[in-house]
Amino acid sequence: MVNNDNHLYIIDPLIRSRDLKRLIKRIKPIESNKYSVYLVRENTVLYKVLVLGKPNVKYYSRRKYDVLSGLTYRIREALIKHLGRDFIEVYWDGSYYRVKIKYSPLTIRIVVDDYKYKKV
């Protein structure tokens, strides 16, 4: 029997989804007692990011006014925090949920792979 709990998804800032809960589940890290591990791809570089503390997901809502229809509707968004500092913001860009990564002094980025220098 294979344990799939330790599977890491690669977080790409270009990722987009229409389902907020499903996107938050994909961002789930491997947790230890004092730090969490994420895999992040930025352009052609793949990083392993170590963040101090355990993740805490905060959901919030904001109101958006649509100019064309004249309607006001509520949008749910999320923040993933580590030790009270924002690390990942999941926001609505008008048609999809997107991911924005905010690095802080509590993060360590380690280069795992660089696709730019791979020979084909």
N, C-alpha and C positions, 0 to 999 in steps of 0.2 A: 504494500500500500504506500503510495507516494503522498508526502505531506506538501501541499501547495501553499501553505501559510507563509513561507519564507520567500515567495516569488516577488521580485521587484519589477515594477513597470517603469519604463523610461519616461520621464516627464519632459515633454518638449513644449517650449513656449508657443509653438504653432498649433498645439492640440486644440481641438474645438469639439464641443458636444452640446446637445440640447437638454441633456438630463444632468442636473446638478448633483444629485446623490450618487449617480454612477461615476461621475468624474471624480468626486471626492474619494470614492472607494478605490479608484485606480491610482490615486496619489498616496495611498497608505504605505508608510515606510516599514522597514524592519526595525524594531525597537529593542533597545537594551536598557539596563538600569539607568544609565546616565546620558545616553545619546541615541539619536535616530539616524538611519542611513537612507539616503535617496539616490537615485540615478537621474541625472539631469543632462539633457542634450542642448547645447547652445551652438548654433550654426553647424560646424563640422566636428566639434569637440564634445566628447562624452565625459562627464564628471561624476565622481562619487562624492556626494556631499554629506558630511557628518555635521549634525546639528545638536547642540547641547540641549538636553531636556526632552520631555515627551510631548507629542503633538496634542494640541487642543483646538478643536474645530468650533468656530463661532459662526452661526448663521445670522444674517441681518437682512432687512428688506429696505428698499428705497422706492420712491414713487417716480415714475417716468411719464412725461407728457409727450404724446404723439401729436406732432404738428398737423399731419395730413388728416387724421380722423378726428382730432380734437378730444381724444379720450385720455384719461389718466389711468395708469395701471401700475400694479405693484410688482417689483422684481426682487426675487430672493438671490442673495449672493453669499459668499462664504470667505472666511479668513482662517488659515491654519497658523496657529501661534505656537512658539516654543519659548517657554519662560517669560511670557508676557510680551514678546516681540513678534511682529508680523513676519512670517516667512513666505507663505504662498497666498496670493489673493486670487480667488475665482470670481470673475466679474462677467456681466452680460454686456456684449458689445452691440446689441441691436438684433442679432439673429442667432448667435451662438454664445455659449459660455467659454471664456478663454482663461488662460492661466498666466499670472504675472509673478515672477520670483523676486523677492526682496532679500538680498543678502545682508547679514549683520555681522558684528564681531563674534557672534556665537557660532558661526559656520566655518567649516574647513572644506575647501574644494580640492580634490585630488584628481588629476587628469588620468583617466582610464584608457582612452583611445582617442586618436586624432585621425579622422577619415581623410584629411587633406593630404597626408603623406603616405597613404596606402598605395602600393603598386598594383596595377590592374593587370 
